[in-house]
Amino acid sequence: MSILTTPAIPQRSAHGCVIPQLGFGTSQLGDCGQLVSTALQLGYRHIDTAWKYGSEKGVGAGIRASGVQRDDIFLVTKVSHEYLATAEFANSVEESLRNLQVDYVDLLHVHWPSVDGVPLAETMAALALAKRRGLTRHIGVANFNIALLDQAIALCPEPLSVLQAEYHPYLNQNNMLAYCQQRGLLFTAYCPLARGRLFEDATLIEIAASHHKTIAQIVLRWLTQQGDIIPIPRSSSPERIAQNLAIFDFQLTPAEMARIHALAKPDGRIANPMGRAPAWD
Ligand SMILES: NC(=O)c1ccc[n+]([C@@H]2O[C@H](COP(=O)([O-])OP(=O)(O)OC[C@H]3O[C@@H](n4cnc5c(N)ncnc54)[C@H](OP(=O)(O)O)[C@@H]3O)[C@@H](O)[C@H]2O)c1
């Protein structure tokens, strides 16, 4: 597979998985075909979806409408926590491929750890089998904490390439980032813009003004400038979709990076949809 990105988007790699370092998020976008097509035409080459979002059909339609070749797109989907037993897992992956109208995805995640006692070994075997069947090129998990990720790595018959978890300036993820670096995993940052909660932040306003950039661009730059971190911002506005891509033409100083790191709050976490999700580290 060749992943041709616009020269402006760097790539990161882990265990043979090469990913454009900025993706387009599609949760809560409904019928998102037009937006996905716009994102691809603007230069995005990494699209994040999930069975749970109900956006897979729109993502598939957007890919087809964009004129961008399937092989030039890094496509990610996820198996929801209800479907982590062997047969349900396989059915869910096959349904996702039908929704997307593609033969394979580039990265398949377990969306959340099990809340109904499905053994992790069973789920990791099902995930590895999806890869061995060619339904996905690479595999990863989302919303695992360090203890769970450690077990997943040990149990999975195929290497995990990516952890996807919440990360933005209001949430400290230093422990998980260090663990991922130690184990050679990339970190996809979801809710990278904290779903808009940081747009009134005085520190970010000041840094944005000094670079003639928007707060969203400062935050996305802060994430990517850390290294193996891949933000996947969502937007329903073509103008903001384009804006979020324009983050590779400037640099934050070490002092600015540190000031943004210092914004983390103990209650900064946003995503906890089932109320039984594992505590972050
Ligand atoms: N694995 C998981 O469990 C999980 C959980 C959550 C999210 N995700 C993934 O991560 C993606 C991103 O997270 P998210 O959608 O929750 O939140 P997000 O990307 O942090 O924030 C999205 C919000 O930011 C606004 N926004 C985007 N760009 C902007 C800009 N340049 N200026 C001002 N506002 C801007 C959007 O409004 P407009 O639409 O008006 O621009 C939207 O309200 C999701 O779409 C999904 O693909 C994964």
The ligand as an ORCA input file, in Angstrom:
! r2SCAN-3c Opt
* xyz 0 1
  N     -12.008      6.076     20.610
  C     -12.919      6.784     21.249
  O     -13.535      6.307     22.226
  C     -13.216      8.183     20.814
  C     -13.917      9.053     21.664
  C     -14.159     10.352     21.230
  C     -13.722     10.759     19.976
  N     -13.074      9.884     19.145
  C     -12.618     10.288     17.788
  O     -11.906     11.521     17.900
  C     -12.520     12.495     17.061
  C     -12.329     13.888     17.647
  O     -12.890     14.007     18.951
  P     -14.263     14.776     19.205
  O     -15.018     14.775     17.945
  O     -14.913     14.180     20.387
  O     -13.841     16.237     19.650
  P     -12.808     17.380     19.159
  O     -12.245     17.063     17.820
  O     -11.904     17.645     20.306
  O     -13.759     18.654     19.071
  C     -14.752     18.778     18.100
  C     -15.392     20.153     18.315
  O     -14.421     21.183     18.021
  C     -14.963     22.105     17.093
  N     -13.876     22.529     16.216
  C     -13.164     21.748     15.355
  N     -12.215     22.477     14.751
  C     -12.327     23.739     15.203
  C     -11.641     24.954     14.959
  N     -10.610     25.000     14.102
  N     -12.058     26.089     15.594
  C     -13.093     26.035     16.458
  N     -13.781     24.919     16.754
  C     -13.401     23.781     16.133
  C     -16.050     21.386     16.364
  O     -17.068     22.294     16.009
  P     -17.499     22.528     14.467
  O     -18.047     21.222     13.984
  O     -18.520     23.600     14.567
  O     -16.246     22.957     13.729
  C     -16.579     20.398     17.421
  O     -17.566     21.007     18.211
  C     -13.963     12.022     16.969
  O     -14.679     12.634     15.940
  C     -13.770     10.526     16.812
  O     -13.400     10.217     15.473
  C     -12.777      8.621     19.571
*
